[in-house]
Amino acid sequence: MSIDTPAEGTVTMFTTTWCGYCKNLKRQMDSTGISYTEVDIEQTPDAAQFVADANGGNQTVPTLLFPDGSTATNPSLGEVKKRLAA
């Protein structure tokens, strides 16, 4: 699997099944209609490596990939909205 940048107006969210911060952000994004593709880094080795590369070697989730190729680790809903609007 290669990691592709998401389409305009959407994000890719790298998660794990046990991550409380991931569940919270997904719930917030669902309630505001922000589209995302979820990728479980424990099931997808390429995604785990991508997240580690984006976070100084740490597999920290949630990590979001934006259409411009930038990433954010555990962002607030406000930050997600702001970066998608930019």
Legacy VTK file of the C-alpha trace (Angstrom):
# vtk DataFile Version 3.0
C-alpha trace
ASCII
DATASET POLYDATA
POINTS 86 float
0.000 0.000 0.000
1.268 3.438 -0.847
0.084 6.443 1.087
-1.737 8.801 -1.267
-2.721 12.321 -0.358
-6.471 12.637 0.117
-8.809 14.490 -2.214
-9.559 18.155 -1.575
-11.890 18.633 1.395
-11.042 15.283 2.985
-8.310 13.853 5.206
-6.735 10.498 5.849
-6.812 9.632 9.548
-4.285 7.123 10.841
-5.619 5.365 13.935
-5.623 2.256 16.110
-8.696 0.458 17.419
-7.847 1.244 21.045
-7.043 4.966 20.659
-9.461 7.114 22.658
-8.234 10.337 21.037
-8.922 8.783 17.628
-12.476 7.839 18.588
-13.126 11.323 19.947
-11.835 13.089 16.826
-13.756 10.707 14.532
-16.958 11.446 16.465
-16.367 15.209 16.182
-15.591 14.999 12.474
-18.642 12.800 11.851
-20.879 15.305 13.645
-19.611 18.193 11.509
-19.595 16.321 8.195
-15.841 16.272 7.587
-15.001 13.399 5.243
-12.100 11.135 6.080
-10.593 7.786 5.259
-9.513 5.792 8.303
-6.376 3.644 8.186
-5.507 1.361 11.136
-1.721 1.468 11.482
-1.694 -1.887 13.280
-3.157 -3.533 10.177
-1.210 -1.561 7.565
2.610 -1.635 7.877
3.152 1.121 5.278
0.813 3.373 7.244
2.635 2.623 10.495
5.913 3.638 8.856
4.336 6.791 7.389
3.072 7.815 10.847
6.454 7.096 12.432
8.202 9.172 9.759
5.756 12.051 10.336
6.268 11.941 14.114
10.012 11.679 14.641
9.986 7.885 14.824
6.916 7.594 17.063
3.734 5.871 15.919
1.497 8.538 17.452
-2.204 8.535 16.566
-4.377 10.122 15.489
-2.173 11.491 12.745
-4.005 13.205 9.893
-2.791 13.633 6.325
-4.203 16.655 4.501
-4.669 17.207 0.747
-1.616 19.501 0.630
0.566 16.652 1.949
0.985 18.141 5.419
0.263 16.186 8.600
-1.031 16.955 12.087
-0.839 14.777 15.171
-3.839 14.749 17.519
-5.226 18.010 16.112
-8.276 19.764 17.478
-11.429 19.853 15.370
-10.821 23.582 14.904
-7.352 22.929 13.499
-8.721 20.318 11.089
-11.381 22.750 9.840
-8.848 25.570 9.486
-6.366 23.454 7.533
-9.067 22.106 5.213
-10.280 25.653 4.520
-6.778 26.936 3.682
LINES 1 87
86 0 1 2 3 4 5 6 7 8 9 10 11 12 13 14 15 16 17 18 19 20 21 22 23 24 25 26 27 28 29 30 31 32 33 34 35 36 37 38 39 40 41 42 43 44 45 46 47 48 49 50 51 52 53 54 55 56 57 58 59 60 61 62 63 64 65 66 67 68 69 70 71 72 73 74 75 76 77 78 79 80 81 82 83 84 85
